[in-house]
Amino acid sequence: MGLHFGRLSSLAVVGSLLLAGLAACSSTSEADPAADATPNPNGKTEGSDCTVGFDCRSGLCTDGRCAPTAASLNSSPTDGVKNGDETDVDCGGSKAPKCVDGKACEVGGDCTNAICSAKKCAAPSPTDGAKNGDETDVDCGGTKAPKCAVAKSCAKNADCASDACSYEKKCVAFKGCTAHFGGDTCGGGETGAADAKHESCCTRVDVSDRPAGQGGAFTIDKFLVTSGRMRAFAERYQGNLKQWASTNPKGWDDALTGGLPENMDDVNILLGPDGKRGCNVVNQGGRTFWQGAVDGIADEKSDFSKDVLDEKALNCVPWNMAAAVCAFDGGHLVSAAEMTWVYENRGRAGGATAYPWQWNDTSSYSPNNADIRIIHRYSYQTPNPPADLRTVNGQYPLDHAFWIAPPGRRPTGANMHGVMDAAGNLMPWVRDQNNAFTWTQSWENHEKNLKVASWSTQAPDAPGGYYGLGVRCAY
């Protein structure tokens, strides 16, 4: 019995010692909260998803997110210690600066280059699935990654596979349509209107129904070339289009280079009134490529702003400049045969009818009256004209650019392929011969006559161009 009692006494002593130890631990914990500041060192970091407290380093899961540890609350990103939720000394985590390459990390957000590979921050790579380095979008743009596709972000033209970075800093399909006005303002409705349905002014349509014996399928601009397209071309080279021509662009005829400008002053001269019919505003004409007063004559100026004019179809353009703006986007001036095909209706039994829209709308048309389907007989008027718009006898605008429309404003007049203004607005220069054009009606009463004519022969006194002639490109 004594022996048994002795053994019980020994167990009691051991039990007392254990209880004392637990009490001491409890006392230490209460006195030093930092002692259990990281209940689960292998748990998730602050802000991570969690289900229960033990998922987290802090032992606390609040509203599905790991709460900070006590050490994190007291840490500093400049204390020379890896603490808090830092992934390396004084970097990474939610409070410290991002870590440089080679430092420890948990996720890409811990690193300056947003790449965490094998728990180490890594240098940018054009295949790492992140926008880093000098990339302008994920794995594209900048000096090391491939060029970006259409709709990706860019900083300059060279970032884009199309060589075309828009005013919105997005890659677009065509170099001529990187600006806003005259770049993406073509189509029905006025700019800013709730019902406007605008798209890129460089949109193209495929014409696949022309028989091979007549030249076969081709692609054509949906819209007439805008002044904004010409401006984007000219300003890209600071007006030195001879320099552009020297790069041997596809489809360019070197014989035309001598007539191209070398600076923006030359551009303004070539697209101004000089040597053209109807392009002097003071003589009741109008041109759509904006410039200031010409030849020091205060009154020889446009009455509309650059933005308003850039939206409009380009007129008063010499034939070789028209050819150049098409070649800039990889095309050529439309031919008379191509223009005739899109002008006439091939969609109804019986062959061609009088106007492009009659494949779909057979209602009558009178060439002597204005019609909602065509810009003809001064039927378009520039909205919100300036308060100081000059008039003739108080009756109609002195600046005839007032009646020239942005392309596509008459969508009900489209042909069966979707080509806008195949009839009306401006008659197109054609590639068939130098200074050739075709009569396809215009805003200024020119009637349909699809034959090719030479402007030089038509107007030997002003061979440089006309305010009723414009540009459409084909490909």
Secondary structure, DSSP 8 states (H G I E B T S, - for coil): -HHHHHHHHHHHHHHHHHHHHHHHHHHHHHH-GGGGS-S-TTSB-TT-B-SSGGGBTTS-EETTEE---HHHHH--TTSSS--TT-SBTTBSTTTS--B-TTSB-SSGGGBTTS-EETTEE----TTSSS--TT-SBTTBSTTTS--B-TTSB-SSGGGBTTS-B-TTSBB-S-GGG-SSTTTS-EEES-TT-TT-EEE-TT-EEEE--S-GGGT--EEEESS--BHHHHHHHHHHTTTBHHHHHTT--TT--GGGGGGS-BSHHHHHHHTSSTT-BS--GGGT---SS--S-BTTBTTSS-SS-HHHHHHSB--S--HHHHHHHHHHTT-EE--HHHHHHHHS--SSTTS--SSGGGGT------TTS-BTTB--SS----SS--TT--EETTTEESSGGGG---TTS-GGG--TT--TTSSSS-EEEETTSTTEEEEE--TTS--EEEEEEEHHHH-TTSTT-BTTEE--EE-
